[in-house]
Amino acid sequence: MYKLVVSGFDGTLLDDDLAISVSTVLTIDEIRRKNCKFVVATGREISFVKEYIKDVNFIDYIIALNGSYIYDVLKDQLIFDQGMKKMAIRKVIKQYEKQDVKIYLCTDHSKCLWNVKNEETEDIVIRDLNDFLKNNKVYKIEIHSKTLKRGKEILKELKSGQFVFNLNLHKYDDKDYLVEITNENVSKYTATMFIAKRENIKKQEIVAYGDYYNDLELVKKVGCGIAVDNAIRELKLISKKTTLSNSLKGVEKSLKQIFLSDVKY
């Protein structure tokens, strides 16, 4: 029997309007009452996920910033965090600040923009890097480019650079491709195993849902990795099962099949 469920957030648990249905929340609550822990794993900051549980909580743990930050919801407690080295942050900024990209430094609750040259923006803007790093812990860097080709080039450049990072390439839209940079030894998978050890749960007792590159390791290595139908091809190839898309409540349907019916995976 599975004892831990881990789900991606954007593109997996949330629909295309970034909403989650009441029926999905009720389904998650039902499996939690069967002594199964439910975890959200996302590349976003923890504050984004917290907005969804401020009225009704349905989550036991939040894995934020691609595994760099783990939060115990029920105890309202940070249980793991690993920020990036200041030297590495400065190196990345120096390498890309004069290029046609946008650089964001992500703290636990905010995503802050560097490299703005007299542009109007609604983002929080970093004016003094030394002061910012002195007062904030950075868990993830995002480099946004306008083309997929440039995103892949940045990915290649960082892989061959001085520092070793955990890297993911994402697509926001046709003019926004971003490379996510975190410490090499953190990921959604390592964070999941940290929680599993804390809860005395074996790897084969874990179900994981995902849709994109930062879910690949997690979906591949746990007991039952499941891709939503809108997932990238690479994830579908290594997943054990597929379910409906995020917009058709694929996670909810799969949870009902696994935990609430006589038909087991």
C-alpha positions as CSV (number, residue, x, y, z in Angstrom):
1,M,0.0,0.0,0.0
2,Y,1.3,3.5,-0.8
3,K,1.9,5.8,2.1
4,L,3.1,9.0,0.4
5,V,1.8,10.9,-2.6
6,V,3.9,13.7,-4.2
7,S,2.4,15.9,-6.9
8,G,3.7,18.7,-9.0
9,F,1.7,21.8,-8.8
10,D,1.6,24.0,-12.0
11,G,0.6,21.8,-14.9
12,T,-0.1,18.8,-12.7
13,L,-2.4,19.4,-9.8
14,L,-3.6,22.8,-10.8
15,D,-5.5,23.3,-14.1
16,D,-4.5,25.7,-16.8
17,D,-6.2,28.6,-14.9
18,L,-4.0,27.8,-11.8
19,A,-7.1,26.5,-9.9
20,I,-7.8,23.3,-8.1
21,S,-11.3,21.9,-7.9
22,V,-13.2,21.2,-4.7
23,S,-13.6,17.5,-5.8
24,T,-9.8,17.2,-6.0
25,V,-9.3,18.7,-2.6
26,L,-11.9,16.3,-1.1
27,T,-10.3,13.3,-2.8
28,I,-6.9,14.3,-1.3
29,D,-8.5,14.7,2.1
30,E,-10.0,11.2,1.8
31,I,-6.7,9.6,1.1
32,R,-5.0,11.5,3.9
33,R,-7.6,10.1,6.3
34,K,-6.3,6.7,5.2
35,N,-3.0,7.6,6.7
36,C,-1.4,8.6,3.5
37,K,0.7,11.8,3.4
38,F,0.2,14.3,0.6
39,V,3.0,16.5,-0.6
40,V,3.2,19.3,-3.2
41,A,6.5,19.6,-5.0
42,T,7.1,22.8,-7.0
43,G,9.7,25.1,-8.4
44,R,7.8,28.1,-7.0
45,E,8.3,29.8,-3.7
46,I,6.4,28.5,-0.7
47,S,4.2,31.6,-0.5
48,F,2.5,30.7,-3.8
49,V,1.4,27.3,-2.5
50,K,0.3,28.7,0.9
51,E,-2.3,30.8,-0.8
52,Y,-4.2,27.6,-1.8
53,I,-4.3,26.3,1.8
54,K,-5.0,29.4,3.8
55,D,-8.7,28.5,4.2
56,V,-8.7,24.7,4.0
57,N,-5.5,22.8,4.2
58,F,-5.1,19.6,2.2
59,I,-1.3,19.3,2.3
60,D,1.1,17.7,4.8
61,Y,4.4,19.0,3.3
62,I,5.4,21.5,0.7
63,I,8.6,21.0,-1.4
64,A,9.4,24.4,-2.8
65,L,12.0,25.8,-5.1
66,N,12.8,22.4,-6.7
67,G,13.7,20.8,-3.4
68,S,15.7,23.6,-1.9
69,Y,13.1,24.3,0.8
70,I,10.9,21.8,2.7
71,Y,8.0,22.9,4.9
72,D,6.0,20.9,7.4
73,V,2.5,22.4,7.0
74,L,0.9,20.8,10.0
75,K,3.7,21.9,12.4
76,D,4.1,25.2,10.6
77,Q,7.8,24.5,10.5
78,L,10.7,24.7,8.1
79,I,12.4,21.3,8.2
80,F,15.1,21.7,5.5
81,D,16.6,24.4,3.4
82,Q,19.7,24.8,1.3
83,G,20.6,28.2,-0.2
84,M,23.0,28.8,-3.0
85,K,26.5,30.0,-2.5
86,K,27.0,33.7,-2.9
87,M,30.1,33.2,-5.0
88,A,28.1,31.1,-7.5
89,I,25.2,33.6,-7.6
90,R,27.6,36.4,-8.4
91,K,29.3,34.3,-11.1
92,V,26.0,33.6,-12.8
93,I,24.9,37.3,-12.7
94,K,28.3,38.5,-14.0
95,Q,28.1,36.1,-16.9
96,Y,24.6,37.0,-18.0
97,E,23.7,40.5,-16.7
98,K,24.8,42.3,-19.9
99,Q,22.9,39.8,-22.2
100,D,19.4,40.0,-23.4
101,V,17.9,38.0,-20.6
102,K,16.1,38.5,-17.3
103,I,17.7,37.2,-14.1
104,Y,15.6,36.4,-11.0
105,L,16.8,35.6,-7.6
106,C,14.3,33.5,-5.6
107,T,14.1,33.6,-1.8
108,D,11.7,31.6,0.2
109,H,8.8,34.0,-0.4
110,S,9.8,36.3,-3.2
111,K,11.1,36.3,-6.8
112,C,13.2,39.4,-7.3
113,L,14.4,40.8,-10.6
114,W,18.0,41.8,-11.4
115,N,19.4,43.4,-14.5
116,V,16.6,46.0,-15.2
117,K,17.7,49.0,-17.2
118,N,15.1,51.7,-16.7
119,E,12.2,49.4,-17.5
120,E,8.8,49.6,-16.0
121,T,8.1,46.4,-14.2
122,E,5.8,45.0,-11.5
123,D,8.5,42.8,-10.1
124,I,10.5,43.4,-7.0
125,V,13.8,44.9,-8.3
126,I,17.2,44.3,-6.8
127,R,19.2,47.6,-6.9
128,D,22.2,46.6,-4.7
129,L,23.3,42.9,-5.1
130,N,25.6,43.0,-2.1
131,D,22.9,44.4,0.2
132,F,20.4,41.9,-1.2
133,L,22.6,38.9,-0.6
134,K,23.5,40.1,2.9
135,N,19.8,40.2,3.9
136,N,18.4,37.3,1.9
137,K,19.0,33.7,1.3
138,V,18.8,32.7,-2.4
139,Y,17.5,29.2,-3.1
140,K,17.1,29.4,-6.9
141,I,18.1,31.5,-9.9
142,E,16.0,31.8,-13.0
143,I,17.4,33.1,-16.3
144,H,14.6,34.0,-18.7
145,S,15.3,34.2,-22.5
146,K,13.1,34.9,-25.4
147,T,13.8,31.7,-27.5
148,L,14.1,28.0,-26.8
149,K,17.4,28.0,-28.7
150,R,18.9,30.6,-26.3
151,G,17.5,28.7,-23.3
152,K,19.3,25.5,-24.5
153,E,22.5,27.5,-25.1
154,I,22.4,28.8,-21.5
155,L,21.8,25.3,-20.2
156,K,24.8,24.1,-22.1
157,E,27.0,27.0,-20.9
158,L,26.1,26.4,-17.3
159,K,26.8,22.7,-17.5
160,S,30.3,23.4,-18.7
161,G,31.0,26.2,-16.3
162,Q,33.0,26.5,-13.0
163,F,30.1,25.5,-10.7
164,V,28.0,22.4,-10.7
165,F,24.3,23.0,-10.6
166,N,21.0,21.2,-10.8
167,L,19.5,22.7,-14.0
168,N,16.0,22.6,-15.5
169,L,14.7,24.2,-18.7
170,H,11.1,25.4,-18.7
171,K,8.7,27.1,-21.1
172,Y,6.3,29.8,-19.9
173,D,5.1,30.8,-23.3
174,D,6.5,31.2,-26.9
175,K,8.6,34.2,-25.8
176,D,9.7,33.1,-22.4
177,Y,12.0,30.2,-21.7
178,L,13.7,29.9,-18.4
179,V,16.6,27.9,-17.0
180,E,16.2,27.1,-13.3
181,I,19.4,26.9,-11.3
182,T,19.7,25.3,-7.8
183,N,22.4,23.5,-5.9
184,E,23.5,20.3,-7.5
185,N,22.5,18.0,-4.6
186,V,18.8,19.2,-4.2
187,S,15.8,18.2,-6.3
188,K,12.2,17.2,-5.9
189,Y,13.4,13.6,-5.5
190,T,16.0,14.3,-2.8
191,A,13.4,16.4,-0.9
192,T,10.8,13.6,-1.2
193,M,13.3,11.1,0.2
194,F,14.1,13.5,3.1
195,I,10.3,13.5,3.9
196,A,10.1,9.7,3.4
197,K,12.9,9.1,5.9
198,R,11.3,11.4,8.4
199,E,8.0,9.5,8.1
200,N,9.6,6.1,7.9
201,I,8.3,5.4,4.4
202,K,10.0,3.3,1.8
203,K,10.7,4.4,-1.7
204,Q,8.4,1.8,-3.2
205,E,5.6,3.1,-1.0
206,I,5.6,6.5,-2.8
207,V,3.4,7.7,-5.7
208,A,4.5,10.7,-7.7
209,Y,2.8,12.8,-10.3
210,G,4.5,15.2,-12.7
211,D,4.4,17.0,-16.0
212,Y,7.8,18.6,-16.8
213,Y,11.6,18.2,-16.7
214,N,12.0,19.0,-13.0
215,D,9.7,16.0,-12.3
216,L,11.8,13.4,-14.3
217,E,14.0,12.1,-11.5
218,L,11.2,11.9,-9.0
219,V,8.7,10.1,-11.3
220,K,11.4,7.7,-12.5
221,K,12.8,6.6,-9.1
222,V,9.8,6.2,-6.8
223,G,7.5,3.2,-6.5
224,C,4.8,4.5,-8.8
225,G,5.6,7.4,-11.1
226,I,2.6,8.8,-13.1
227,A,2.6,11.4,-15.8
228,V,-0.4,13.6,-16.6
229,D,-1.5,13.5,-20.2
230,N,-0.2,17.0,-20.8
231,A,3.3,16.0,-19.6
232,I,6.4,16.2,-21.9
233,R,7.2,13.2,-23.9
234,E,10.3,12.4,-21.9
235,L,8.3,12.1,-18.7
236,K,5.7,9.9,-20.3
237,L,8.4,7.5,-21.5
238,I,9.8,6.9,-18.0
239,S,6.6,6.9,-16.0
240,K,4.8,3.7,-14.9
241,K,1.4,5.1,-15.8
242,T,-0.3,8.1,-17.4
243,T,-3.5,9.7,-16.3
244,L,-5.8,12.5,-17.7
245,S,-4.4,16.0,-18.2
246,N,-4.3,18.6,-15.5
247,S,-7.3,20.4,-16.9
248,L,-9.3,17.1,-16.7
249,K,-8.3,16.4,-13.1
250,G,-5.9,13.6,-13.9
251,V,-4.4,13.5,-10.5
252,E,-7.8,13.2,-8.8
253,K,-8.9,10.4,-11.2
254,S,-5.7,8.5,-10.5
255,L,-5.9,8.9,-6.8
256,K,-9.4,7.5,-6.8
257,Q,-8.2,4.5,-8.8
258,I,-5.3,3.8,-6.6
259,F,-6.7,4.4,-3.1
260,L,-10.5,4.4,-3.4
261,S,-11.4,1.5,-5.7
262,D,-10.8,-2.2,-5.9
263,V,-8.7,-1.8,-9.0
264,K,-5.1,-1.3,-7.9
265,Y,-2.0,-0.3,-9.8
